[in-house]
Structures are given as structure tokens and as C-alpha cells.
């Protein structure tokens, strides 16, 4: 069985052209409390709802590809919903298994590329709030 590197993913955002180099976040946690009945040394767990970390999509900025959709989306931060997809791929760039898909993810952040006197990549960043991947 082949192992996967971080670059072996096809990351997509609906209504935004192109693929995304990096995705971070998306983990799930739940708040909980331990409740001990009198004299018991075994706890019952009182658990809250599952919470999901925001997903952050990053890629190198291409002014030809990205200018039009950025202009459109910047007016809809906090209102624009998207389908996000993360598909593992093999060394031949062939899909492996089913993608992890997040429906109705809310765009909550859009960061423009910075400028500096360097050859570092100029990046565009999108941040999405979501309720977890589809089942």
C-alpha cells in the first residue's frame, strides 16, 4: 500500500476556478464534563455538540485566473456558501477512494496577496466555516 504525501490531494472550491495547494483545519472536537456519582471513581461523560474547525484553503495568486472571482466574492464574505472537496490522489494523479466533501460551507474570510520585495509566492487565502464533511 502506497503512502500519501501532503501534495497528493486535489482540493476544490465550487464556483472558484482552479485547484488549491494547501488546506488546513477541519478537525472535530466536542466539549465534555466528567460527572461522578457520589462515591464513584468512574465518570459519566456529559458531552456537548461536535464543533468543527474552520477550513483554510491557500494557493499562489494568479491575477489572470483569480481577479474576476475575487472581485465577486469579496462582496459576499459571510453570505457565500460553497461545496468544498478534498480528494486523495495517487502518484499518477488518479483519484483514490471517495472525496471528503463539505456542503454549504460559509465563506468567512478572504485574504488578498501581500506584496514585498521577494520572490516568495503571492498567496490568496479563503476561510470557510462548516458543519463537517458529508456522511
WOFEN-V614350 format. One record per helix or strand of 3 or more residues. SS is the DSSP state (@ for helix, = for strand). FROM is the first residue (numbers start at 1). TO is the last residue. If there is no record, write none. Layout:
BEGIN
ss = {SS SS}
from = {FROM FROM}
to = {TO TO}
END
This chain:
BEGIN
ss = {= = = = = @ = = =}
from = {9 22 28 44 55 63 81 100 123}
to = {13 25 35 52 60 76 89 111 129}
END
